[in-house]
Amino acid sequence: MSYYLHHVPGRLRVKTPHVKKNRFIVEEIKQLLNALPGIEFYEINTVTGSIIINYNPQDVSEDKIVSVLEESGYFDSSNAMSNDQYIHTAVSRISHTAVSLLTIFI
């Protein structure tokens, strides 16, 4: 699993392999997010490694949230896929699978 970051003002989705199947790190991330002003809601999914964060952009920025996660070692933005890259990768995998299946049945 790679890192992934998607952002619209007020909502941030981060995927990180550190969260996947690791409840101890989830508790640490909860403490980090609770300490930031402007965090309105967050959801951490240990199955997918996804963190969804709703925040007030007047109180905290996307950059601040990401930097807190990076400084703690839970995210690496230099290796993060953008939304476009993520979709392209998913479509490529689906296309490859479809072509493979077609060659079996033809």
FITORDREN-904972 format. One line per 5 residues: number of its first residue (from 1); their letters; for each residue x, y, z of N, C-alpha, C, O. Coordinates in steps of 0.02 Angstrom, whole numbers, plus 50000, padded with zeros to 5 digits. Layout:
N
NUM) a) X/Y/Z/X/Y/Z/X/Y/Z/X/Y/Z  ... $
***
This chain:
106
1) msyyl) 50042/49941/50000/50000/50000/50000/50044/50062/50000/50094/50066/50036  50026/50109/49960/50063/50172/49957/50027/50226/49995/49973/50215/50022  50057/50284/49996/50027/50342/50027/49981/50377/49977/49994/50377/49917  49928/50407/50002/49880/50440/49959/49854/50502/49996/49845/50500/50057  49843/50555/49959/49819/50617/49989/49768/50649/49941/49782/50659/49882 $
6) hhvpg) 49709/50663/49968/49658/50699/49930/49630/50754/49974/49614/50742/50032  49625/50813/49946/49604/50870/49986/49555/50914/49949/49566/50931/49890  49502/50932/49983/49459/50988/49963/49453/51030/50027/49456/51002/50082  49446/51095/50021/49445/51136/50081/49394/51110/50133/49335/51103/50118  49419/51097/50192/49377/51073/50246/49375/50997/50253/49349/50971/50302 $
11) rlrvk) 49404/50962/50204/49404/50888/50207/49470/50861/50179/49492/50882/50125  49498/50816/50215/49562/50786/50196/49557/50711/50203/49534/50686/50254  49579/50674/50151/49584/50601/50156/49657/50583/50147/49690/50603/50099  49681/50545/50195/49750/50522/50194/49749/50446/50199/49713/50418/50241  49787/50412/50157/49797/50340/50165/49870/50329/50181/49915/50356/50148 $
16) tphvk) 49882/50287/50230/49949/50273/50252/49955/50201/50275/49911/50176/50309  50008/50167/50256/50016/50097/50277/50025/50090/50352/50016/50036/50379  50044/50144/50386/50055/50141/50459/49991/50128/50498/49993/50100/50552  49935/50149/50470/49871/50143/50505/49841/50073/50494/49803/50048/50535  49857/50043/50437/49826/49980/50419/49842/49926/50471/49900/49909/50483 $
21) knrfi) 49789/49900/50502/49792/49846/50551/49836/49863/50612/49869/49819/50639  49837/49926/50632/49879/49946/50688/49840/49992/50735/49842/50053/50728  49806/49963/50782/49764/50002/50829/49805/50046/50876/49780/50097/50899  49867/50027/50890/49909/50068/50935/49924/50136/50903/49921/50187/50936  49941/50135/50839/49955/50197/50804/49892/50239/50797/49896/50301/50800 $
26) veeik) 49835/50208/50790/49771/50244/50785/49761/50286/50847/49740/50344/50842  49775/50259/50905/49767/50297/50967/49814/50357/50968/49795/50411/50991  49875/50348/50944/49923/50404/50941/49899/50458/50893/49905/50518/50907  49873/50437/50835/49848/50485/50786/49788/50523/50813/49780/50583/50801  49744/50488/50849/49687/50522/50880/49711/50577/50927/49683/50632/50927 $
31) qllna) 49762/50564/50967/49789/50614/51013/49816/50674/50974/49806/50732/50994  49852/50660/50919/49879/50715/50878/49823/50759/50850/49826/50820/50853  49771/50726/50822/49717/50763/50792/49675/50801/50844/49653/50857/50831  49665/50771/50902/49628/50804/50955/49664/50866/50980/49632/50912/51006  49730/50868/50973/49769/50925/50997/49768/50984/50948/49787/51040/50966 $
36) lpgie) 49747/50972/50886/49746/51025/50836/49680/51065/50840/49627/51035/50845  49684/51131/50839/49623/51171/50837/49590/51163/50768/49625/51156/50718  49525/51165/50767/49489/51165/50703/49470/51096/50676/49435/51092/50626  49493/51043/50708/49473/50976/50686/49402/50965/50710/49389/50965/50771  49357/50954/50664/49287/50946/50681/49267/50873/50688/49226/50856/50730 $
41) fyein) 49296/50831/50646/49278/50760/50645/49333/50722/50610/49364/50748/50564  49346/50662/50631/49392/50619/50594/49369/50547/50602/49337/50528/50651  49387/50507/50553/49371/50436/50553/49434/50400/50529/49463/50417/50478  49455/50350/50567/49515/50312/50551/49494/50240/50538/49463/50208/50581  49512/50214/50480/49493/50147/50461/49556/50104/50457/49598/50114/50414 $
46) tvtgs) 49562/50056/50504/49622/50013/50505/49621/49959/50452/49672/49928/50439  49564/49947/50420/49560/49898/50367/49591/49927/50303/49630/49893/50268  49574/49989/50287/49598/50020/50225/49660/50064/50236/49694/50081/50187  49674/50082/50298/49730/50128/50311/49712/50200/50297/49756/50241/50284  49648/50215/50298/49624/50282/50279/49605/50324/50339/49578/50299/50388 $
51) iiiny) 49622/50388/50335/49602/50437/50385/49564/50492/50349/49591/50524/50304  49502/50503/50368/49462/50557/50341/49456/50610/50396/49437/50596/50452  49474/50671/50378/49475/50725/50427/49434/50783/50400/49448/50810/50347  49382/50802/50437/49344/50863/50423/49370/50917/50470/49377/50905/50530  49384/50975/50443/49413/51028/50483/49388/51096/50461/49362/51103/50405 $
56) npqdv) 49397/51145/50504/49378/51213/50488/49440/51248/50460/49489/51259/50497  49440/51266/50395/49499/51297/50364/49519/51364/50394/49575/51388/50384  49474/51396/50431/49491/51459/50464/49535/51447/50526/49570/51492/50549  49532/51386/50554/49569/51371/50615/49632/51330/50604/49680/51334/50642  49632/51289/50551/49690/51247/50538/49693/51234/50463/49642/51229/50429 $
61) sedki) 49753/51228/50436/49761/51216/50364/49776/51143/50350/49797/51105/50394  49764/51124/50288/49781/51057/50265/49855/51045/50275/49875/50991/50297  49896/51094/50259/49969/51087/50267/49989/51073/50339/50033/51032/50352  49956/51105/50386/49971/51095/50457/49954/51023/50478/49992/50991/50513  49896/51000/50456/49875/50932/50474/49924/50881/50446/49946/50835/50481 $
66) vsvle) 49941/50889/50382/49987/50843/50350/50056/50846/50383/50088/50794/50393  50079/50906/50400/50145/50912/50430/50147/50879/50499/50198/50850/50517  50093/50882/50537/50090/50849/50602/50095/50773/50592/50131/50739/50629  50060/50746/50543/50064/50675/50528/50133/50655/50504/50159/50602/50521  50164/50698/50463/50232/50684/50439/50284/50687/50494/50327/50643/50500 $
71) esgyf) 50280/50739/50535/50328/50747/50590/50326/50688/50639/50376/50671/50671  50268/50657/50644/50259/50600/50688/50278/50534/50654/50278/50481/50686  50294/50537/50590/50315/50478/50553/50259/50435/50526/50270/50378/50506  50197/50462/50524/50140/50424/50501/50121/50436/50428/50077/50402/50401  50153/50484/50397/50137/50500/50327/50200/50525/50292/50242/50557/50323 $
76) dssna) 50204/50511/50227/50261/50534/50187/50233/50565/50123/50218/50529/50074  50226/50631/50122/50195/50664/50064/50238/50658/50002/50212/50664/49947  50304/50648/50010/50347/50642/49950/50332/50577/49912/50348/50572/49853  50300/50529/49944/50281/50466/49912/50206/50460/49903/50182/50406/49886  50169/50513/49913/50096/50510/49910/50071/50519/49838/50096/50561/49801 $
81) msndq) 50022/50478/49821/49988/50484/49756/49937/50539/49761/49906/50550/49813  49927/50574/49706/49872/50622/49701/49809/50583/49682/49812/50524/49667  49753/50617/49683/49690/50586/49664/49693/50561/49592/49671/50506/49577  49721/50601/49547/49726/50581/49476/49770/50519/49468/49753/50474/49430  49827/50517/49503/49871/50459/49499/49836/50397/49526/49842/50342/49498 $
86) yihta) 49800/50405/49581/49765/50349/49613/49712/50320/49565/49708/50259/49557  49673/50363/49533/49622/50341/49486/49654/50307/49426/49631/50255/49403  49707/50337/49400/49742/50308/49342/49768/50238/49358/49761/50192/49317  49797/50229/49416/49822/50163/49437/49766/50113/49443/49772/50056/49420  49710/50133/49473/49653/50087/49481/49624/50068/49413/49609/50009/49402 $
91) vsris) 49617/50115/49368/49589/50101/49302/49637/50055/49263/49615/50010/49228  49701/50067/49269/49750/50025/49235/49746/49953/49259/49750/49906/49219  49739/49944/49325/49734/49876/49352/49670/49842/49328/49671/49783/49310  49615/49878/49327/49552/49850/49304/49557/49831/49230/49534/49778/49210  49586/49875/49190/49594/49861/49119/49637/49799/49107/49620/49757/49065 $
96) htavs) 49691/49794/49143/49735/49736/49137/49699/49672/49155/49705/49621/49120  49660/49674/49209/49622/49615/49230/49569/49597/49178/49560/49538/49162  49535/49646/49151/49484/49633/49100/49514/49602/49038/49486/49555/49010  49571/49627/49015/49604/49599/48956/49626/49528/48971/49619/49484/48928  49652/49515/49029/49673/49448/49048/49614/49400/49047/49620/49343/49023 $
101) lltif) 49558/49421/49073/49498/49379/49074/49472/49366/49004/49450/49311/48989  49474/49416/48962/49450/49408/48893/49493/49357/48855/49466/49317/48817  49557/49359/48866/49601/49312/48831/49589/49240/48853/49601/49194/48815  49565/49230/48913/49549/49163/48938/49487/49136/48903/49484/49077/48885  49437/49179/48893/49373/49157/48865/49371/49160/48788/49323/49136/48758 $
106) i) 49421/49188/48757/49419/49192/48684/49459/49135/48654/49464/49130/48592 $
***
